Amino acid sequence: MRRKKATSIKPARNWAIGLAMVTAAGVGNAPVAHADEAFAKTRLKAMSDYMAAQKAISFDYDSTLEVVSDDKQKVGLASSGKITLNRPDKLHGTRTGGFADIEFAFDGKTLTFLGRNANAYAQVEAPGTIDQLVDTLRDKYHRPVPGADLLMSDIYDQLMPEVKSTKDLGAGVIGGVECDHLAFRTSDVDWQMWIAQGDRPYPCRYVITSPQVVGAPQYVIDIRTWKTGSDVAADSFGLQLPKDAKKVAAEDVPDFDELPNIFALKK
């Protein structure tokens, strides 16, 4: 059955900044000790340093992007995929959802991304590092990489400059992994991070909330099957294109973003 185009949707700022608040009873008004703030910052820095030190990383992920319609109905758009990277300049990823089946690969010089459901692909010259690629995709082509904040070489410096409030919310369990649960607030968004305890402090869940948007939608990414070093399967960081795939401009690959084209953005 053909899907009818939605009238309009109020998005989060983009896939990684558009979002919903989870309020635990008493958390908002509870006093936060300076020791708790220091611990939260220390754990985030430990995660950032650990991630930066890993030359090879791979993980599977599940993500949900929430949007809010004109009649204030909140809808969650779910996707799953896989990311493999070799620092500083190799990246391969997939994302499959209800509207798109996307694969992309970066070899340090050229980015190729393919919309399998549309049988269309694009290639752009983007020499540089993964950090530079993430910025180029987001700012120039409006094609954000899933979990992009978590792929940068210095996560702490990416996320902390605008933080105004930091909280240690204790422990939590994500996918059977015991984690430290941390919460942060900026002028525009709230975000939470669940970091695996122990000597491998990798991110298990990342939640970004936009309290200034009606309905406070959120973006959630859960990370599983975490691997580093020699446990990461070999990857050519290339992409096998179907022989009959149509080449299009980077901005014209259909439904590359997690917000599909059937939703009309409200200006």
C-alpha positions, 0 to 999 in steps of 0.5 A, a space after each residue: 500500500 502506498 504511504 501517504 505523505 505526512 503534513 508536517 513534522 517538527 524535527 530535532 535539529 538533525 538526526 543527532 540533535 533532535 530528540 526527547 526527555 526522560 525524567 526520573 522522579 526527583 532527578 531534576 531537583 536533586 542536589 548534585 555533589 561536586 564529587 559526582 560532577 567530577 566523576 561524570 567528567 572523569 568517566 566521559 574523559 576516560 571513554 574519550 581517551 579509550 575510543 581515541 586509542 583504538 585504531 580499529 573499532 566495529 560495532 552494531 547499533 540500533 537507533 530510534 529518532 523521534 519526531 512530533 507531528 502537528 497534532 503532537 503525536 510522537 513517532 519513533 523511527 527505528 533503524 539498525 546497522 553496523 560501523 567499522 573504522 580504522 583510524 585515522 581515515 577509514 570508515 564503513 557503515 550501514 543503516 537499515 530502517 523501514 524506509 531505507 537500506 543505506 551503505 557507505 564507505 570511506 577510504 581516506 580519499 573518496 566517500 561512496 554511499 549507496 541507497 540500495 532500495 533506490 538503486 542509486 549511489 553517489 561519490 564525492 572527493 573528501 580527502 582527510 580524516 574521519 573527523 573531517 569527513 563527519 564535518 563535511 557530511 553534516 555541514 556540506 551535504 546534510 548527510 550525518 553519519 549514525 553515532 557521529 559524535 562517538 566516532 570523533 578522535 576527541 569525543 570529550 572536546 566535541 561534547 563538553 564545551 557547551 555543557 552547563 550541568 553534569 550529573 552522575 546518575 549511578 549505574 545502569 545495565 544496557 544489553 547485559 553490560 553494567 554501565 555508569 549513567 551520566 547526564 549532561 545539559 547545554 543551553 539547547 539539548 540534554 544528553 545522556 551517556 551510558 559507559 561500560 564499567 571496567 577497563 573498556 569504557 566504551 559507550 553503550 547508549 547515547 541519548 540526545 534530548 531537545 527539551 525546547 521542541 514541543 513534545 521533547 523528542 529524542 534520538 537514541 543509539 544503542 551500541 552492541 557487539 563491541 569489538 576492537 583491535 584484532 577482533 575487528 574483521 578485515 574490511 577493504 573499506 570499499 563498496 560493491 556497486 550494483 551494475 545497474 545502479 544510477 549515479 546521482 549527486 550526493 544531496 540526491 541520494 533518497 532517504 539517506 538520512 534517518 528522517 525519510 522523505 515522506 515526512 515534510 519538515 515544518 519550517 
